[in-house]
């Protein structure tokens, strides 16, 4: 290599990267006083929440009755400070203009949302306890609830989902999606935080599962690896762009089992107490008590559908 060319070549590349037409479509402009969300800090927040929700399993918090209140209190105080800053960063992320008064209002809003979220933690713990129970009862290979909490990717993904879902319900922008995508990267399970999922939910094995934003899933639902609850198509507006915000994903009622690699698309309903077999392609609703298998559709009083 000719080292005399080194500064010249670097300078040319820097000039190309600095041209506005090169970066304008991928650049986020923010004001100096606006913090940016941090994936590293959000990872720390999720770890802290796991320690609070599942005491004794994560971190160093003891579970002795005499001291558990102290340690949970310390963790909740730490959570408040970290989460408030990240929510504030999320609220600032889509600012197109700002002033001191606007930033103060966003700080106040972030503090209120953080308190509202912390007050939801007992409910989140209760729901996750039902998810752990469903995974343990539903898997003969599970030796204990401890094994489920420590080892099962579904519990990690569902934990992130339930955290992200509550934040989204509190109208926090961006942060819920980052948290859910952390679990997606870690486990291969993709649950959009906008989806609505009832109690005693479990995913067996889990890899490749996709649950879309407008899905509604009832109670005591079990799905297996590779299941897609997705959208069949994307309606376009008059300019040819996808229409946002419409209900386009399935409704899965109570006590449904969906086996591996099944694909259910569109705003269809899977009736309560139904079983959807592996590799089924389903784009029409089925009534309660249905049993759908790959070769053909079989259940009392119903004929039709899209089978492979």
Protein Blocks (a to p, Z undefined) as FASTA:
>chain_A
ZZklmmmmmmmmmmmmmpmklmmmmcccddfklccddfklmmmmmmmmmmmmmghjgojb
dfbfklmmmmmmmmmmmmmmmmmmmmmmmmmmmpcbdcfklmmmmmmmmmmmmmmmmmmm
mmmmmmmmmmmmmmmmmpmklmbfklmmmmmmklmmmmmmmmmmmmmmnopghklmmmmm
mmmmmnopacdfkbccdehiacehjiopacdfklccdehiacdehiacddfbdcddfkop
acehiafbdcddehiacdehiacedjddddehiacdehiacfbdcdehiacdfkbccdeh
iaedjdZZ
